[in-house]
Amino acid sequence: MTDATQSPAAAPPRGRRGRRIAQGLGATAAVLVVVAAGLGTWYYQRLDHNITTFAPEGIASSRPPAGPPAPAGGHPVNVLLLGSDTRSDGNSDLGGGDEGVGHSDTAILLHVYADHKHAVGVSIPRDTLVTIPPCRLADGRWTTARANQMFNSAFTIGEFKNGNPACTQNTVEELTGLRVDHTLVVDFKGFASITQAVGGVDVCVPNDVDSYGIHLTKGRQTVAGQQAVDYVRARHGLGDSSDIGRMRRQQAFMSSLIKKVQGEGFDLTTLLPLADAATKSLTVDPDLGSPYKLAEFAQSLKDIKLADIQFVTLPWRFQGARVAVVQPDADILWNLIRQDRTLDGRLTGDLANPSAGPSGGPSGSMSGSPSAGASGSPSAGASASPSSGASGGPSASGGSDSANLDVPIVVHNAGKSAGLAGRTALALRSNGYRNITIGQNTSARSTTLIEYPLDLRPAADRLAQLYPGAELRAVPKSDAIVLTLGQDRAGTDALGAPDPGASAGTAIPSDIPSGITENTRPADSDLCSDLSFG
């Protein structure tokens, strides 16, 4: 890898430079395998030549402090993932349009918790109105801060050929008050190459698309290359045609890519092209500017399971044709992350003992304990005997409570209340349930339904205690309990208490706003669920 200084559009920001595989979060895990395989200096040098780093001089000198270490050891890490829509260097063949300076088409701030077993990715809408702080230009001068600017325009400051990741990083730190430890940028070509190297990624297309040169058919399918780029970029004619809907598809795509890399593993004939594609596609901060550094970073992510990854969209509202940040919701979100807490206010150490409940709320934006009664036992406000006829508690119906909490539960939203399934999944997890999947939105129904196979009746009875009035229905040949939320849930919180004034047993605390809970997508959600806004 050679050093270079950022320059204007005439030059890039920096110089170019049969076993089963270790699991990791994302395509950079491939680098780890190549290094571990001992393929020799020639391939290391090739990968090193692939990597582009942006100049450190553009990173602000006054920055938020690094996250504190956890009591049990380990440090949280914040990683800014950017997708560039630059048309330079042949990217116009994939993205369309003329060559020129790109914007940050996609932005996700990934927070890896200190235990390095959980992560949350925060999507930042590209049209969000923010303050862009001073940023460095090619001649060494710095701009002045500018308010009410579109977030993705920070990437264009200075008109560098490959964008200005340092300016976007500075902007994210200004917006969030969080220190960004690493920044990774991928362009259209690199993204397409990675999807081809892994053999395609499973997606769900909500409707047929034939507009703006993008052609996709409705339904579940595997996409790679150009089709993969089209899926994550398309807005007009796909779903509700909103940028928010596009971000939800991007979150679903990221989840599917992680699942592919974690679940299948690859032999070396696949990994060599994947390592080449991953490194060739990336522009990274100086601290990740070598294959060994990327490998070390990938290794730190290998223990994060798909079920322990959440995606959430920055709380937002429309402001004309743009997007404004909603307060205090956004500050509460950043405060949760700053204190290394999950989206329901828990420390990750508490998750191993669900009966313990959250151990105190974040200071400042949130008060007191996030949930005084969140525990493995049912909500205090729930009836011990649902009107559907389920009698007795879990022990009365048979089966240990721990086993009941391990039963797979699929949550469907038939209540026509946006985000209801996501809020419910978070609430159930906070009440000790460990195997929750969000299914598709289904046809509207008035009441909540719990469907179960006969051998899971004790677990269904236990779940029904959280949903007084729910109908219990036995079904043949099912491996999971299916919870279909009806319109009777639309005016309540995620469990049994009407809004406002949640009961002591509410799993999502009342002071964590709906701007967070309604915009959350667990990474293990059904591919076809919640792909549109509105």
KEDOBA-630365 format. One line per field, with one value per residue (C-alpha): residue number from 1; residue in three letters; x, y, z. Coordinates in nm, 4 decimals, always signed. Example, Ala and Ser with C-alpha at 12.3 -4.5 7.8 and 13.67 -1.06 7.14 Angstrom:
seq (1; 2)
type (ala; ser)
xx (+1.2300; +1.3670)
yy (-0.4500; -0.1060)
zz (+0.7800; +0.7140)
***
This chain:
seq (1; 2; 3; 4; 5; 6; 7; 8; 9; 10; 11; 12; 13; 14; 15; 16; 17; 18; 19; 20; 21; 22; 23; 24; 25; 26; 27; 28; 29; 30; 31; 32; 33; 34; 35; 36; 37; 38; 39; 40; 41; 42; 43; 44; 45; 46; 47; 48; 49; 50; 51; 52; 53; 54; 55; 56; 57; 58; 59; 60; 61; 62; 63; 64; 65; 66; 67; 68; 69; 70; 71; 72; 73; 74; 75; 76; 77; 78; 79; 80; 81; 82; 83; 84; 85; 86; 87; 88; 89; 90; 91; 92; 93; 94; 95; 96; 97; 98; 99; 100; 101; 102; 103; 104; 105; 106; 107; 108; 109; 110; 111; 112; 113; 114; 115; 116; 117; 118; 119; 120; 121; 122; 123; 124; 125; 126; 127; 128; 129; 130; 131; 132; 133; 134; 135; 136; 137; 138; 139; 140; 141; 142; 143; 144; 145; 146; 147; 148; 149; 150; 151; 152; 153; 154; 155; 156; 157; 158; 159; 160; 161; 162; 163; 164; 165; 166; 167; 168; 169; 170; 171; 172; 173; 174; 175; 176; 177; 178; 179; 180; 181; 182; 183; 184; 185; 186; 187; 188; 189; 190; 191; 192; 193; 194; 195; 196; 197; 198; 199; 200; 201; 202; 203; 204; 205; 206; 207; 208; 209; 210; 211; 212; 213; 214; 215; 216; 217; 218; 219; 220; 221; 222; 223; 224; 225; 226; 227; 228; 229; 230; 231; 232; 233; 234; 235; 236; 237; 238; 239; 240; 241; 242; 243; 244; 245; 246; 247; 248; 249; 250; 251; 252; 253; 254; 255; 256; 257; 258; 259; 260; 261; 262; 263; 264; 265; 266; 267; 268; 269; 270; 271; 272; 273; 274; 275; 276; 277; 278; 279; 280; 281; 282; 283; 284; 285; 286; 287; 288; 289; 290; 291; 292; 293; 294; 295; 296; 297; 298; 299; 300; 301; 302; 303; 304; 305; 306; 307; 308; 309; 310; 311; 312; 313; 314; 315; 316; 317; 318; 319; 320; 321; 322; 323; 324; 325; 326; 327; 328; 329; 330; 331; 332; 333; 334; 335; 336; 337; 338; 339; 340; 341; 342; 343; 344; 345; 346; 347; 348; 349; 350; 351; 352; 353; 354; 355; 356; 357; 358; 359; 360; 361; 362; 363; 364; 365; 366; 367; 368; 369; 370; 371; 372; 373; 374; 375; 376; 377; 378; 379; 380; 381; 382; 383; 384; 385; 386; 387; 388; 389; 390; 391; 392; 393; 394; 395; 396; 397; 398; 399; 400; 401; 402; 403; 404; 405; 406; 407; 408; 409; 410; 411; 412; 413; 414; 415; 416; 417; 418; 419; 420; 421; 422; 423; 424; 425; 426; 427; 428; 429; 430; 431; 432; 433; 434; 435; 436; 437; 438; 439; 440; 441; 442; 443; 444; 445; 446; 447; 448; 449; 450; 451; 452; 453; 454; 455; 456; 457; 458; 459; 460; 461; 462; 463; 464; 465; 466; 467; 468; 469; 470; 471; 472; 473; 474; 475; 476; 477; 478; 479; 480; 481; 482; 483; 484; 485; 486; 487; 488; 489; 490; 491; 492; 493; 494; 495; 496; 497; 498; 499; 500; 501; 502; 503; 504; 505; 506; 507; 508; 509; 510; 511; 512; 513; 514; 515; 516; 517; 518; 519; 520; 521; 522; 523; 524; 525; 526; 527; 528; 529; 530; 531; 532; 533; 534)
type (met; thr; asp; ala; thr; gln; ser; pro; ala; ala; ala; pro; pro; arg; gly; arg; arg; gly; arg; arg; ile; ala; gln; gly; leu; gly; ala; thr; ala; ala; val; leu; val; val; val; ala; ala; gly; leu; gly; thr; trp; tyr; tyr; gln; arg; leu; asp; his; asn; ile; thr; thr; phe; ala; pro; glu; gly; ile; ala; ser; ser; arg; pro; pro; ala; gly; pro; pro; ala; pro; ala; gly; gly; his; pro; val; asn; val; leu; leu; leu; gly; ser; asp; thr; arg; ser; asp; gly; asn; ser; asp; leu; gly; gly; gly; asp; glu; gly; val; gly; his; ser; asp; thr; ala; ile; leu; leu; his; val; tyr; ala; asp; his; lys; his; ala; val; gly; val; ser; ile; pro; arg; asp; thr; leu; val; thr; ile; pro; pro; cys; arg; leu; ala; asp; gly; arg; trp; thr; thr; ala; arg; ala; asn; gln; met; phe; asn; ser; ala; phe; thr; ile; gly; glu; phe; lys; asn; gly; asn; pro; ala; cys; thr; gln; asn; thr; val; glu; glu; leu; thr; gly; leu; arg; val; asp; his; thr; leu; val; val; asp; phe; lys; gly; phe; ala; ser; ile; thr; gln; ala; val; gly; gly; val; asp; val; cys; val; pro; asn; asp; val; asp; ser; tyr; gly; ile; his; leu; thr; lys; gly; arg; gln; thr; val; ala; gly; gln; gln; ala; val; asp; tyr; val; arg; ala; arg; his; gly; leu; gly; asp; ser; ser; asp; ile; gly; arg; met; arg; arg; gln; gln; ala; phe; met; ser; ser; leu; ile; lys; lys; val; gln; gly; glu; gly; phe; asp; leu; thr; thr; leu; leu; pro; leu; ala; asp; ala; ala; thr; lys; ser; leu; thr; val; asp; pro; asp; leu; gly; ser; pro; tyr; lys; leu; ala; glu; phe; ala; gln; ser; leu; lys; asp; ile; lys; leu; ala; asp; ile; gln; phe; val; thr; leu; pro; trp; arg; phe; gln; gly; ala; arg; val; ala; val; val; gln; pro; asp; ala; asp; ile; leu; trp; asn; leu; ile; arg; gln; asp; arg; thr; leu; asp; gly; arg; leu; thr; gly; asp; leu; ala; asn; pro; ser; ala; gly; pro; ser; gly; gly; pro; ser; gly; ser; met; ser; gly; ser; pro; ser; ala; gly; ala; ser; gly; ser; pro; ser; ala; gly; ala; ser; ala; ser; pro; ser; ser; gly; ala; ser; gly; gly; pro; ser; ala; ser; gly; gly; ser; asp; ser; ala; asn; leu; asp; val; pro; ile; val; val; his; asn; ala; gly; lys; ser; ala; gly; leu; ala; gly; arg; thr; ala; leu; ala; leu; arg; ser; asn; gly; tyr; arg; asn; ile; thr; ile; gly; gln; asn; thr; ser; ala; arg; ser; thr; thr; leu; ile; glu; tyr; pro; leu; asp; leu; arg; pro; ala; ala; asp; arg; leu; ala; gln; leu; tyr; pro; gly; ala; glu; leu; arg; ala; val; pro; lys; ser; asp; ala; ile; val; leu; thr; leu; gly; gln; asp; arg; ala; gly; thr; asp; ala; leu; gly; ala; pro; asp; pro; gly; ala; ser; ala; gly; thr; ala; ile; pro; ser; asp; ile; pro; ser; gly; ile; thr; glu; asn; thr; arg; pro; ala; asp; ser; asp; leu; cys; ser; asp; leu; ser; phe; gly)
xx (+0.0000; +0.1346; +0.0552; -0.1013; -0.2826; -0.6389; -0.6579; -0.9411; -1.1408; -0.8369; -0.6957; -0.8178; -0.7868; -0.5139; -0.2975; -0.4473; -0.2973; -1.1618; -1.1607; -1.4617; -1.4214; -1.4361; -1.7595; -1.7689; -1.9867; -1.9685; -1.7374; -1.4172; -1.4163; -1.2802; -0.9515; -0.9031; -0.9226; -0.6710; -0.4193; -0.4809; -0.4370; -0.0759; -0.0915; +0.2342; +0.3535; +0.2530; -0.1189; -0.0813; +0.0898; -0.1913; -0.4540; -0.2454; -0.2270; -0.6065; -0.6853; -0.7468; -0.7278; -0.8412; -0.6058; -0.6079; -0.5565; -0.9282; -1.0435; -1.1434; -0.8996; -1.1776; -1.3737; -1.6044; -1.4267; -1.3879; -1.6428; -1.5491; -1.4537; -1.7162; -1.6891; -1.6188; -1.3593; -1.3809; -1.4441; -1.7419; -1.6615; -1.8494; -1.8064; -1.9441; -2.0474; -2.0941; -2.2142; -2.0885; -2.2893; -1.9871; -2.0015; -1.6233; -1.3930; -1.6609; -1.9282; -2.1635; -2.2122; -2.3787; -2.5332; -2.6240; -2.5749; -2.2675; -1.9261; -1.8587; -1.8310; -2.0468; -2.2671; -2.2977; -2.5957; -2.6163; -2.4993; -2.5174; -2.3470; -2.2750; -2.2280; -2.0511; -2.1189; -1.8316; -1.9060; -1.8531; -2.1531; -2.4219; -2.4494; -2.6946; -2.6849; -2.8398; -2.9456; -2.9157; -3.1502; -2.9444; -3.1803; -3.1570; -3.0980; -2.7856; -2.5040; -2.1929; -1.8938; -1.5704; -1.4171; -1.0759; -1.0399; -0.7732; -0.5613; -0.5493; -0.8071; -1.1088; -1.4687; -1.6913; -1.9765; -2.3020; -2.6457; -2.9508; -2.7514; -2.8464; -2.6475; -2.5209; -2.3727; -2.0911; -1.9352; -1.9035; -1.7207; -1.3979; -1.5130; -1.2635; -1.2946; -1.3766; -1.5626; -1.4711; -1.5252; -1.3456; -1.6037; -1.8894; -1.7219; -1.6885; -2.0563; -2.1675; -1.9661; -2.1241; -2.4729; -2.4407; -2.1856; -2.0291; -1.6711; -1.6456; -1.3643; -1.3587; -1.5060; -1.5501; -1.6746; -1.7813; -1.8799; -2.1132; -1.8410; -1.7136; -2.0628; -2.1482; -1.8219; -1.8794; -2.2307; -2.0966; -1.8106; -2.0496; -2.2727; -2.5583; -2.7727; -3.1340; -3.3814; -3.7547; -3.8874; -4.2298; -4.3522; -4.2461; -4.0202; -3.9592; -3.8545; -3.5434; -3.3547; -3.4172; -3.5929; -3.6887; -3.9640; -4.1807; -4.0967; -3.8086; -3.4985; -3.1201; -2.9497; -2.5885; -2.3956; -2.6138; -2.9374; -2.8039; -2.7082; -3.0543; -3.2236; -3.0494; -3.0626; -3.4100; -3.6660; -3.9164; -4.1695; -4.0478; -4.2573; -4.3804; -4.1063; -3.9712; -3.6114; -3.7183; -3.8524; -3.5258; -3.3319; -3.5458; -3.4618; -3.0946; -3.1219; -3.2860; -3.0110; -2.7350; -2.9026; -2.9230; -2.5576; -2.4473; -2.6603; -2.4980; -2.1429; -2.2106; -2.4237; -2.2532; -1.8798; -1.6759; -1.3844; -1.0697; -1.1809; -1.4614; -1.2662; -0.9828; -1.2163; -1.4139; -1.1016; -0.9919; -1.3357; -1.3696; -1.0330; -1.0516; -1.3878; -1.3039; -1.1877; -1.1077; -0.9727; -0.5950; -0.6312; -0.7745; -0.5311; -0.3764; -0.5006; -0.3792; -0.5701; -0.8838; -0.8373; -0.8029; -1.1181; -1.3089; -1.1904; -1.3387; -1.6831; -1.6891; -1.8973; -2.1919; -2.4923; -2.7597; -3.0252; -2.8136; -2.8015; -3.0639; -3.1152; -3.2896; -3.3542; -3.2613; -3.5884; -3.7120; -4.0022; -4.0639; -3.9752; -4.0869; -3.8897; -3.6248; -3.6035; -3.5648; -3.4296; -3.6951; -3.5976; -3.5674; -3.6006; -3.2677; -3.0793; -3.2236; -3.1048; -2.7522; -2.7510; -2.8440; -2.5548; -2.3152; -2.3858; -2.3517; -2.7168; -2.9496; -3.2512; -3.4712; -3.2326; -3.0460; -2.6763; -2.5697; -2.4576; -2.8204; -2.9341; -2.7826; -3.0138; -3.3512; -3.5177; -3.2881; -3.4546; -3.2827; -3.0250; -3.1058; -3.1796; -2.9376; -2.8680; -2.9658; -3.2142; -3.3831; -3.4889; -3.4899; -3.5091; -3.6218; -3.8608; -3.9328; -4.1023; -3.9375; -3.8554; -3.8887; -4.2281; -4.5418; -4.6426; -4.7873; -5.0844; -5.1623; -5.4321; -5.3143; -5.5906; -5.6552; -6.0144; -5.9361; -5.9440; -5.5795; -5.5764; -5.2999; -4.9434; -4.6582; -4.5872; -4.9553; -4.9600; -4.6415; -4.2925; -4.0178; -4.0312; -3.6821; -3.7943; -4.1023; -3.8779; -3.6691; -3.9652; -3.9535; -4.2127; -4.3019; -4.4715; -4.7066; -4.8647; -5.2330; -5.3178; -5.2224; -5.0151; -4.6718; -4.3862; -4.6128; -4.4346; -4.0935; -4.2010; -4.3483; -4.0305; -3.8241; -4.0726; -4.0758; -3.6977; -3.6865; -3.9279; -3.6866; -3.7963; -3.4892; -3.6098; -3.8242; -3.8697; -4.0687; -4.2877; -4.4725; -4.7596; -5.0804; -5.4414; -5.6120; -5.7876; -5.9631; -5.8252; -5.4890; -5.4347; -5.1834; -5.1406; -4.9410; -4.8696; -5.0035; -4.6603; -4.6023; -4.9290; -4.7516; -4.5445; -4.8555; -5.0349; -4.7396; -4.7349; -5.1115; -5.0716; -4.9088; -5.2050; -5.5364; -5.8222; -5.6050; -5.7502; -5.5547; -5.5741; -5.4022; -5.2561; -5.0919; -4.7331; -4.5736; -4.2305; -4.3119; -4.5792; -4.7267; -4.8401; -5.0618; -5.1247; -5.4760; -5.6244; -5.6947; -5.3190; -5.3046; -5.3947; -5.1664; -4.7982; -4.6039; -4.7471; -5.0683; -5.0952; -5.2935; -5.1017; -5.0266; -4.9342; -4.7718; -4.7970; -4.5092; -4.4797; -4.4201; -4.1053; -4.0316; -4.0108; -4.2457; -3.9567; -3.8009; -4.0039; -4.1897; -3.9537; -3.7001; -3.9151; -4.1261; -3.8192; -3.6392; -3.5705; -3.4069; -3.1555; -3.3267; -3.6624; -3.8388; -3.6958; -4.0334; -4.1362; -4.1522; -3.9911; -4.1855; -4.2695; -4.6414)
yy (+0.0000; +0.3424; +0.6710; +0.9599; +1.2822; +1.3575; +1.5516; +1.6938; +1.5131; +1.4541; +1.1909; +0.9308; +0.9936; +0.7346; +0.4866; +0.1431; -0.1165; -2.8228; -2.6334; -2.4636; -2.1045; -1.8977; -1.7061; -1.3276; -1.0225; -0.9228; -0.9697; -0.8551; -1.1877; -1.3399; -1.1619; -1.3467; -1.6797; -1.5849; -1.4763; -1.7863; -2.0102; -1.8940; -1.8298; -1.6348; -1.2811; -1.2617; -1.2755; -1.0563; -0.7966; -0.8230; -0.7603; -0.4814; -0.3148; -0.3402; -0.1402; +0.2340; +0.4496; +0.8075; +1.0724; +1.1058; +1.4822; +1.5185; +1.3680; +1.6345; +1.7035; +1.7624; +1.4383; +1.2568; +1.0285; +0.6591; +0.4282; +0.3085; -0.0563; -0.2914; -0.4125; -0.7637; -0.6359; -0.5542; -0.2257; -0.1211; -0.0292; +0.2083; +0.1417; +0.3723; +0.1773; +0.3920; +0.3017; +0.5476; +0.6263; +0.7604; +0.6927; +0.7201; +0.4276; +0.2401; +0.2588; +0.4320; +0.0955; -0.0335; +0.2792; +0.4723; +0.8457; +1.0512; +1.0277; +1.2697; +1.3162; +1.0681; +1.0959; +0.8547; +0.6656; +0.4437; +0.5124; +0.2694; +0.3301; -0.0167; -0.0347; -0.3514; -0.3972; -0.4434; -0.8156; -0.8461; -1.0791; -0.8191; -0.5367; -0.2701; -0.0888; +0.2594; +0.3663; +0.7407; +0.8665; +1.0325; +1.3333; +1.4033; +1.7719; +1.7996; +2.0367; +1.9563; +2.0567; +2.2035; +1.9687; +1.9701; +2.0656; +1.9445; +2.2577; +2.2105; +2.4773; +2.3910; +2.4842; +2.6522; +2.4626; +2.4670; +2.3963; +2.2420; +2.0481; +1.7104; +1.4396; +1.2754; +1.6033; +1.5779; +1.3112; +1.5635; +1.8379; +1.9189; +1.7320; +1.4510; +1.1946; +0.9122; +1.1263; +1.2621; +0.9866; +1.1911; +1.4691; +1.2195; +1.0659; +1.4118; +1.4766; +1.1515; +1.2334; +1.5799; +1.4300; +1.1479; +1.2545; +0.9091; +0.8452; +0.6622; +0.4090; +0.2888; +0.3926; +0.1641; +0.2775; +0.0485; +0.1555; -0.0064; -0.2189; -0.3491; -0.4231; -0.6139; -0.8109; -0.9135; -1.0418; -1.2425; -1.3830; -1.5246; -1.6788; -1.4317; -1.3068; -1.4052; -1.1146; -1.0497; -0.8099; -0.6726; -0.6113; -0.6255; -0.3339; -0.2074; +0.1556; +0.3737; +0.0870; -0.1446; -0.4756; -0.7017; -0.9589; -0.9975; -1.2588; -1.4347; -1.4781; -1.4751; -1.1691; -1.0885; -0.8285; -0.5780; -0.7186; -0.6844; -0.3218; -0.2584; -0.4132; -0.1945; +0.1220; +0.1095; +0.3498; +0.4470; +0.1744; -0.0541; -0.0856; +0.2597; +0.4357; +0.6077; +0.6388; +0.4982; +0.1869; +0.1547; +0.1680; -0.1138; -0.3249; -0.2412; -0.3595; -0.6816; -0.7259; -0.6753; -0.9329; -1.1815; -1.1270; -1.1811; -1.4971; -1.6251; -1.5662; -1.7009; -1.9974; -2.1587; -2.1021; -2.1169; -2.3166; -2.1420; -2.1315; -1.9008; -1.7167; -1.5988; -1.4054; -1.2863; -1.1553; -0.9912; -0.8349; -0.7206; -0.5478; -0.4076; -0.2481; -0.0786; +0.2669; +0.2556; +0.4695; +0.4534; +0.2199; -0.0514; +0.0055; -0.3416; -0.6997; -0.7898; -0.5008; -0.5948; -0.9571; -0.8570; -0.6473; -0.9342; -1.1742; -0.9473; -0.9891; -1.3660; -1.4404; -1.2160; -1.4312; -1.3165; -1.3209; -1.0786; -0.8075; -0.5321; -0.2628; +0.0632; +0.3808; +0.7159; +0.8658; +1.0942; +1.2922; +1.4523; +1.8192; +1.9166; +1.7061; +1.6342; +1.4459; +1.6036; +1.4312; +1.3735; +1.4778; +1.3693; +1.0270; +1.0520; +1.1665; +0.8740; +0.6359; +0.7800; +0.7724; +0.4042; +0.3308; +0.5568; +0.3567; +0.0300; -0.0597; -0.2503; -0.0773; -0.1839; -0.0314; -0.3418; -0.4017; -0.6998; -0.8813; -0.8812; -1.0704; -1.3944; -1.3714; -1.2524; -1.2834; -1.0115; -0.7370; -0.4161; -0.2853; +0.0825; +0.3228; +0.5427; +0.8639; +1.1989; +1.1251; +0.8406; +0.8219; +0.5398; +0.1760; +0.1169; -0.1524; -0.2244; -0.5499; -0.6836; -1.0408; -1.3956; -1.4132; -1.2786; -0.9165; -0.8084; -0.6636; -0.9829; -1.2196; -1.5494; -1.7218; -1.5876; -1.5694; -1.8091; -2.0843; -2.1402; -2.2329; -2.1996; -2.0780; -2.2443; -2.4902; -2.5859; -2.6689; -2.8717; -2.8085; -2.5992; -2.2239; -2.2235; -2.4685; -2.2568; -1.9543; -2.1470; -2.2384; -2.0717; -1.7948; -1.6278; -1.2872; -1.1609; -0.8152; -0.8308; -0.5231; -0.2708; -0.0754; +0.0123; -0.1480; -0.3565; -0.6849; -0.5300; -0.3780; -0.7096; -0.9013; -0.6632; -0.6942; -1.0730; -1.0895; -0.8594; -1.0950; -1.3831; -1.5357; -1.6352; -1.7509; -1.4797; -1.4268; -1.1475; -1.2818; -1.1028; -0.8603; -1.0564; -0.9803; -0.7709; -0.9511; -0.8017; -1.0228; -1.1729; -1.5394; -1.7868; -2.1023; -2.3942; -2.7639; -2.9912; -3.0681; -2.6957; -2.6323; -2.5472; -2.2821; -2.1478; -2.1202; -1.9332; -1.6919; -1.6413; -1.5014; -1.1979; -1.1493; -1.1662; -1.2373; -1.3974; -1.6989; -2.0228; -2.2608; -2.5990; -2.6699; -2.9818; -3.0103; -2.6921; -2.6412; -2.3037; -2.1042; -1.8391; -1.5171; -1.3125; -0.9678; -0.8400; -0.4928; -0.5361; -0.4798; -0.1557; +0.0635; -0.1083; -0.1357; -0.4397; -0.6589; -0.6275; -0.2677; +0.0050; +0.3159; +0.5502; +0.4552; +0.1191; -0.1279; -0.2434; -0.5533; -0.3689; -0.5051; -0.1973; +0.0909; +0.3794; +0.6259; +0.4544; +0.6297; +0.4747; +0.6581; +0.3934; +0.0863; +0.1287; +0.1609; -0.1513; -0.4575; -0.7684; -0.9192; -1.2578; -1.1190; -1.2837; -1.1552; -1.0291; -0.8485; -0.4722; -0.3687; -0.0461; +0.2688; +0.3434)
zz (+0.0000; -0.0899; +0.0784; -0.1060; -0.0274; -0.1298; -0.4508; -0.6585; -0.9230; -1.1440; -0.9054; -0.6564; -0.2840; -0.2249; -0.4150; -0.5099; -0.3618; +0.0620; +0.4062; +0.5574; +0.6581; +0.9780; +1.0091; +1.0218; +0.9685; +0.6021; +0.3080; +0.4818; +0.6674; +0.3479; +0.4032; +0.7305; +0.5523; +0.2880; +0.5492; +0.7613; +0.4595; +0.4284; +0.0575; +0.0600; +0.0174; -0.3473; -0.2682; +0.0367; -0.1820; -0.4349; -0.1680; -0.0169; -0.3573; -0.3885; -0.0753; -0.0928; +0.2192; +0.2571; +0.3913; +0.7723; +0.7455; +0.6665; +0.9972; +1.2491; +1.5321; +1.7873; +1.8170; +2.0596; +2.3073; +2.2374; +2.3968; +2.7465; +2.8028; +2.9386; +3.3010; +3.1713; +2.9248; +2.5567; +2.3820; +2.1680; +1.8080; +1.5755; +1.2037; +0.9336; +0.6226; +0.3115; -0.0361; -0.2960; -0.6085; -0.7967; -1.1711; -1.2163; -1.3009; -1.4940; -1.2246; -1.4692; -1.6435; -1.3267; -1.1793; -1.4910; -1.5342; -1.6138; -1.4543; -1.1734; -0.7996; -0.6086; -0.3012; -0.0099; -0.1514; +0.1586; +0.5148; +0.8078; +1.1410; +1.2786; +1.6562; +1.7681; +2.1384; +2.3814; +2.4116; +2.0328; +2.0225; +1.9420; +1.6914; +1.5775; +1.2440; +1.2249; +0.8746; +0.8131; +0.5384; +0.2675; +0.2494; +0.6240; +0.6987; +0.9146; +1.0022; +0.8006; +1.0158; +0.8779; +0.6203; +0.4540; +0.0886; -0.1525; -0.1074; +0.2701; +0.3541; +0.5683; +0.4985; +0.7554; +0.9207; +0.7231; +0.8704; +0.6982; +0.4414; +0.2956; +0.4702; +0.1523; +0.0246; +0.2827; +0.0612; -0.2233; -0.0287; -0.2123; -0.5242; -0.4814; -0.7563; -0.5149; -0.2634; +0.0784; +0.3383; +0.6038; +0.5729; +0.6023; +0.9075; +1.0635; +0.9882; +1.1530; +1.4636; +1.4715; +1.4281; +1.6802; +1.9394; +1.8873; +1.7848; +1.4523; +1.4904; +1.1300; +0.7955; +0.4931; +0.1511; -0.1336; -0.4865; -0.7421; -0.9016; -0.5717; -0.4456; -0.7634; -0.7449; -0.3837; -0.4582; -0.7517; -0.5452; -0.2816; -0.5480; -0.5135; -0.2266; -0.1509; -0.1644; -0.1838; -0.4488; -0.3429; -0.6994; -1.0634; -1.1614; -1.5126; -1.4931; -1.5100; -1.6732; -1.3777; -1.4407; -1.1498; -1.1052; -0.7954; -0.5355; -0.3645; -0.5755; -0.5745; -0.7223; -0.8021; -0.9978; -1.1818; -1.0385; -0.6844; -0.7485; -0.8933; -0.5892; -0.3318; -0.5461; -0.6983; -0.5591; -0.8302; -0.9003; -0.6218; -0.3055; -0.2048; -0.4103; -0.0984; +0.0146; +0.3529; +0.1797; -0.0104; +0.3179; +0.4566; +0.1519; +0.2033; +0.5637; +0.4447; +0.1855; +0.4440; +0.6675; +0.3822; +0.2875; +0.6473; +0.6641; +0.3440; +0.4659; +0.8168; +0.7225; +0.4277; +0.4459; +0.1267; -0.0072; -0.1265; -0.4898; -0.3768; -0.1088; -0.3292; -0.5629; -0.2596; -0.0870; -0.4101; -0.4666; -0.1052; -0.0886; -0.4412; -0.3685; -0.0403; +0.0549; +0.4261; +0.7066; +0.7617; +1.0615; +0.8324; +0.5477; +0.5165; +0.4725; +0.8209; +0.9777; +0.7857; +0.8923; +1.2559; +1.2270; +1.0626; +1.3317; +1.5994; +1.4393; +1.3986; +1.7107; +1.6175; +1.5275; +1.2852; +1.5603; +1.7640; +1.4965; +1.4786; +1.2182; +1.2982; +1.1002; +1.2532; +1.3872; +1.1111; +0.9694; +0.6326; +0.5994; +0.2534; +0.0072; +0.2710; +0.6005; +0.9447; +1.2550; +1.5238; +1.8754; +2.1477; +1.9843; +1.8015; +2.1110; +2.3062; +2.0332; +2.0354; +2.4149; +2.4179; +2.1833; +2.3729; +2.6877; +2.4931; +2.5525; +2.3245; +2.1718; +2.4632; +2.7172; +2.8311; +2.8792; +2.6671; +2.9819; +3.0991; +2.7891; +2.9151; +3.2183; +3.0862; +3.4267; +3.5606; +3.3576; +3.2441; +3.4894; +3.4984; +3.2167; +3.0266; +3.2067; +3.0639; +2.7898; +2.9736; +3.3342; +3.5826; +3.4948; +3.1358; +3.2465; +3.6057; +3.5276; +3.2120; +3.2968; +3.1836; +3.3452; +3.1799; +3.1949; +3.5265; +3.3446; +3.1557; +3.2671; +3.4099; +3.2183; +2.8678; +2.7594; +2.4785; +2.7343; +2.8159; +3.1818; +3.4341; +3.4006; +3.2204; +3.4973; +3.5189; +3.1500; +3.1620; +3.0353; +3.1889; +3.1508; +2.9989; +2.7300; +2.6596; +2.6029; +2.3472; +2.1247; +1.7786; +1.7440; +1.4138; +1.4463; +1.1724; +1.1591; +1.0648; +1.2692; +0.9983; +1.2501; +1.1100; +1.3021; +1.5279; +1.4528; +1.5132; +1.8449; +1.9487; +1.8611; +2.0737; +2.3600; +2.3506; +2.3457; +2.6463; +2.8236; +2.7775; +2.4455; +2.2474; +1.9050; +1.7429; +1.3686; +1.2039; +0.9259; +0.6479; +0.6920; +0.6364; +0.5560; +0.8231; +1.1063; +1.4068; +1.6845; +1.7715; +1.6876; +1.8349; +1.6249; +1.7638; +1.7063; +1.9795; +2.1238; +2.1832; +2.3706; +2.7011; +2.5253; +2.3504; +2.6856; +2.8275; +2.5332; +2.5556; +2.9056; +2.7444; +2.5071; +2.6963; +2.4572; +2.1911; +2.0118; +2.0566; +1.7602; +1.7215; +1.3765; +1.2322; +1.1119; +1.2379; +1.3906; +1.5433; +1.7193; +1.4902; +1.6581; +1.4248; +1.5713; +1.5072; +1.5037; +1.8754; +1.9199; +1.7178; +2.0159; +2.2661; +2.3370; +2.2199; +2.4950; +2.6934; +2.8149; +2.6385; +2.5344; +2.6998; +3.0571; +3.0015; +3.2869; +3.5023; +3.2865; +2.9599; +2.7966; +2.5873; +2.8342; +2.7783; +2.7623; +2.4596; +2.1891; +1.9008; +1.6638; +1.7603; +1.8162; +1.5021; +1.2801; +1.4025; +1.1880; +1.3413; +1.0991; +1.1167; +0.9980; +0.7073; +0.3785; +0.2605; +0.5790; +0.6232; +0.2935; +0.2452; +0.4332; +0.4613)
***
